[in-house]
């Protein structure tokens, strides 16, 4: 009998923001148990339908387990930076949401900078400084001034204080790839899946933490990246700017 694998083993699902939703990352979609059908992906069978939002997050590790990926990133780039003090209450107040544990650990360890002169995580250099908050505030101002820009955040919308579900962008690449969380204020931040897209396609949903996504993008040659950027078998490096 062919095994049914969890969505976490599936790595990602494609979401076409210009056409019908496929249900695997769709907010507020519910389907009866009897309608669930496995999807064939390569040689694996997976269950493509999850909980009420269409995303299975029950297997996403939390707390200390999530921070394993930050430690692996430090090993991968051969960095052991001292921990920096960050004013998370002020930053989270600006954003309007609590932030995932591994992201906070990443910022305290890495600060701001770039991986391989290509991949940037919107981080913090210490104190109340926050590239993440600055980016989200700028995105909100642009959407308020130019409402048609909201089409670029379909089908989820931009995360706003008081709006339960929406996109919260945490990174970018030099080729215009965008990386975000599907932030959901009703759920633990450590369970938020990653969304990613390049300039030619729609959002893809990855059922993993931010730090795992970055690690696999840099280190896992079987991981499907964006814009031709991904693991090459060569050692990655990190260039700090703070």
N, C-alpha and C positions, 0 to 999 in steps of 0.2 A: 504494500500500500504506500503510495507516495506521501511523504510527510507534509504537513501544513506548517509553514514557518511563520514566525511573528513578523510584524511589519518592520521591526527593528533590524531584522536580518535582510530586509529588502533593500536597504540603503537609501532609496529615494523614490518619490513618485513625481511624475510630471503633472503640472497644473497649467492648462491653457487658459490664460487670462482673457483671451479674445473669444473663446467659444464655451461650450457647455462644461460644467465641472465634472470631474471624474469621481468625486465623492471622497477621495482619500485624504484630502486636506481641506474639506469644505466646512466652514463654520456652521454650527447648528443643524447639521443634517442628521436625520435619524432613519434607520432602516430596520425592519423586523429581522429577527434571527433567521427566519426561514429564507430570506432573500439573499443572504450572504453567500457569495460564491468565490472560490479561490481564483487568483489570477496567475497565469503562467508567465514567468519572467526568466528567460534563459532555460535552465534545467531545473529551476526551483518553483515550487508552488507556494504562494503566499496568500494570507487572508488580507484582502485589500480594504475591508471595511472595519472601522474601529468604533470608538464610542460616539458620544453625541456630536462631537465636532469632526468626526471622520478621521481622527489621528489617534493611533494607539501610543500612549505615553506611559503606560504602566510599567514598561520595562526600562525606562530611562533611569539610570542610577542617580541617586541624590546624595547631597552632603559630601562626605569625605570621598565617596566613590567617584563622584563627578570630578573632583580635583586631581584624580590620577592622571587625567589627560593633560592638565597643566604641567604636572611633573614630567610627563613624557615629552612635552614640548620643550621644556628646559633642557632635558637630556639631548634631544634631537639637535638643538642649536648650540649645545655646549655652553649654556648660560646658567649661572647661579647668582642672580642679582639679589641684593639685600631687599628685604620687604620694606615698602614705603607706606606711609600713613595716608589714608584717604578718608575724606569726610563723606561717607556714604549717605547719611541722612539728608544732607543738603543736595547731593546729586540726585538721589531718588525722589526728593520733593520736586526738583526741577522737571524730572522726566514724568512724574506722576505714577510711578510704579516701582515696586521692589524689583531687584535685579537678581539673575541667577548666581548661585554660589560660585560656580567655576569662573564666571566672568569677573567677579570681584577678586577672586584669587589671581586670575590672569593679570589684572591691572596692578595689584599690589606687588606682583613679581616682575612683570615686564615693563610696566609703564607704557608710554607712547613710543611708536617706532614702526618699522616695516620688516616684514619677512621677505627675504630674497629680492629686495627693491621692487616688490610687486604687490604684496598683500598687506593691507592696513586694517588693524582692528581699532575701532574708535575706543580709546582707552583713557586713562587718567594719569597725569604726571605726578599727582599728589595733591593733598588738600581737597578743595572743592572744584579743582580743575576737571573738566569732563568733555572730551571730544564727542562722546555719545550724546550728552545733553545738548551741546551746541548744534550737532547735526539734526537732532529731532526737533529742536526749537526752530531751526531754519526751515526744515521741511513743513512744519505746521504753519509758519508764516507764509510760505510760498503757496500752500494749498488754500489758505484763507484769502490770499490776494488773487490767485488764479485757480478758481474751482475746477477747471477742466483738468488740471494736473492730477486730481484725485483718480482719474482713469488709470494712471500708472500704478496705482495701488490696488486695482481690482484683483480678485474679488473680495479682498479682506478689508480694505480701507486702511488709513493711517492710524496708528495707535494715538489716542487722545485721552487725557485724564477724564474719567467718568465714562469712557467708551470701553466696553468690556473686552473686545477683541480687535486687534489691528497689528499692522506691521511696525516694528521697531528696529530700524536698521543699525547694525553694529559694525559693519565693515564694508570695504570696497577693494577693488584691485586697480592697477594702472591701466587695465584694458576696459574699465567701465563695468565690471561685474559688481553686483550688489549682494550683500549678505545681511540677513536680518533674522529676528525671531518672529514667530507668530505669537505675539504677546497676548495673554489671556489673564485678565485681572482676577478671574474666578478660580484660577488654578495656581499651584505652586510654580514659581518661576523656573525651578530646576526641571520641570516637565515640558517647558516650551520647546517645540521643534524649531529647527532652522529652516529658513526660506532662502533661496538663492536664485539668481537669474543673471544671464548675460544680456548684452544689448540687442540680441537677436531673438530672444524667446521669452516665454512666460516664467512664472515662479515655479521652482521645484521645491518639494518639501522633503527634508531629511529628518528622520526621527532620531536625533542625537543632539548632544550638547554643543555649544559653540566651540569649546576647546577641542572636543573630539573631531568636529568638522575641520577645524584648522589643521589639526595634527594629520588627519587622513589626506587632506589636500596637499600637504607638504611631504608626507612619508609613504603613503599607501599607493603604489603604482596601479593597483586594480580599482582604485577609487576614481569615478568619473568626474573630472574637474570642469572648469569653465574657460572659454576663450583660449584653449590650447595650454592653459596653465595647470600644472599638476605635478605630482612626484616624478622625478626623473632618475632616481637612483643615486643622485649626488646629495651630499650633506646640505641641508638648508641652513640659513643663517638669519640672524636678527640684528637689525641696525637700530639702536635706541635713539630717540630724539629728546628724551627727558631723563 
